[in-house]
Amino acid sequence: MTTVDKEETQNRINALKEKLNQFSYEYYVLDKPSVSDREYDLLYHELEKLEKKFPNLITADSPTQRIGDNVLPGFQKVQHDVPMLSLGDAFSQEDLLDFDQRIKKLTEKPVQYICELKIDGLAVSLHYENGLFTRGATRGDGTVGEDITQNLRTIKAIPLRLKQPLSFEVRGECYMPKDSFVKLNEDRDEKGLDVFANPRNAAAGSMRQLDSSVTASRNLSVFLYGAANFAELEVRSQSELLTKLSEIGLRTNPERRLFDSIEDVWAFIEEVGEKRSGLPYEIDGVVIKVNEFETQEEIGYTVKAPRWAIAYKFPAEEAHTVVLDIEWTV
Ligand SMILES: NC(=O)c1cc2c(=O)c3cc(F)ccc3oc2nc1N
């Protein structure tokens, strides 16, 4: 092959990766696909064919490289540079008023609250280096998690390369959409397999597969909501962070709102409680956070949780068929 058509092939492969990754961004992050699945598939198969012919032109961020070709012997342990803490809980309007009073005692600054739906899935941490997805892990005990990079790479909502060559850690919730959960359990039931108790367990069970092709078949997704070591993003509030994450290719939940009073927060919580059953994913509450990062730092943390956030938990929904409960064997 002459250098000319090697260069042309390289250019065509780059163009295909660019297009396919942009289409995935539109489909999974913006929820506004600009091409049909068929158009996507045609380009995808062209890329597969070219990469098969010239394997040395395959790169880690190619959409063809999402399923690992080896079953892992086990999961490596990974240390979180910044601990992944848990949230304090609130179960009533009174608990929220108490939270608001505590906040007002801890800062003189006027406080704006951001409310986010509390996705009921599995907390994960994703490392990006110069824009490339390099490592993914579970929360574990908050300090040490499990390396599930290979399984996270199968989730099409997780970009293998960001739109900017940034290096930071992003955190979020990996989850199984309700309709995928129902289909998976029907399928398992037909095969005489144990069914999963709820979408959270199904997501956890799917992420702890040593064979990533099984994970790939489980139609998981993700919403990202936090970050660590993210000075490069140059954002000053949670609201700005979420907008920036979405701009650079990361999927965030659109049902977030800013409020100036805890009374308005409570009204929003009641509104969410009404429409919760209509959402395509399970939530177990609403997370309330002080929006400005400077104020968050002033308010600080307890040993195990941020003081500047709280999770309002809805009363448990109708009991699921509790048949299979997945536990993380750490
Ligand atoms: N499940 C969730 O949808 C969700 C979870 C968390 C956290 O667990 C969480 C834990 C922290 F220490 C700090 C902020 C957080 O923000 C969060 N925000 C969310 N939207």
The ligand as a Tripos MOL2 file, in Angstrom:
@<TRIPOS>MOLECULE
LIG
   20    22     1     0     0
SMALL
NO_CHARGES

@<TRIPOS>ATOM
      1 N1        -27.4600    9.4250   43.2110 N.am      1 LIG1
      2 C1        -27.3980   10.6620   42.7260 C.2       1 LIG1
      3 O1        -28.1090   10.9940   41.7730 O.2       1 LIG1
      4 C2        -26.4340   11.6370   43.3350 C.ar      1 LIG1
      5 C3        -25.5550   11.1950   44.3180 C.ar      1 LIG1
      6 C4        -24.6560   12.1030   44.8900 C.ar      1 LIG1
      7 C5        -23.7070   11.7010   45.9210 C.ar      1 LIG1
      8 O2        -23.6470   10.5150   46.3240 O.2       1 LIG1
      9 C6        -22.8280   12.7240   46.4510 C.ar      1 LIG1
     10 C7        -21.8900   12.4220   47.4450 C.ar      1 LIG1
     11 C8        -21.0770   13.4530   47.9050 C.ar      1 LIG1
     12 F1        -20.2020   13.1950   48.8770 F         1 LIG1
     13 C9        -21.1580   14.7440   47.4080 C.ar      1 LIG1
     14 C10       -22.0890   15.0410   46.4150 C.ar      1 LIG1
     15 C11       -22.9090   14.0400   45.9480 C.ar      1 LIG1
     16 O3        -23.8140   14.3540   44.9570 O.2       1 LIG1
     17 C12       -24.6630   13.4410   44.4450 C.ar      1 LIG1
     18 N2        -25.5190   13.8670   43.4990 N.ar      1 LIG1
     19 C13       -26.3930   13.0050   42.9310 C.ar      1 LIG1
     20 N3        -27.2390   13.4990   41.9660 N.pl3     1 LIG1
@<TRIPOS>BOND
     1     1     2 1
     2     2     3 2
     3     2     4 1
     4     4     5 ar
     5     4    19 ar
     6     5     6 ar
     7     6     7 ar
     8     6    17 ar
     9     7     8 2
    10     7     9 ar
    11     9    10 ar
    12     9    15 ar
    13    10    11 ar
    14    11    12 1
    15    11    13 ar
    16    13    14 ar
    17    14    15 ar
    18    15    16 ar
    19    16    17 ar
    20    17    18 ar
    21    18    19 ar
    22    19    20 1
@<TRIPOS>SUBSTRUCTURE
     1 LIG1         1 GROUP 0 **** ****
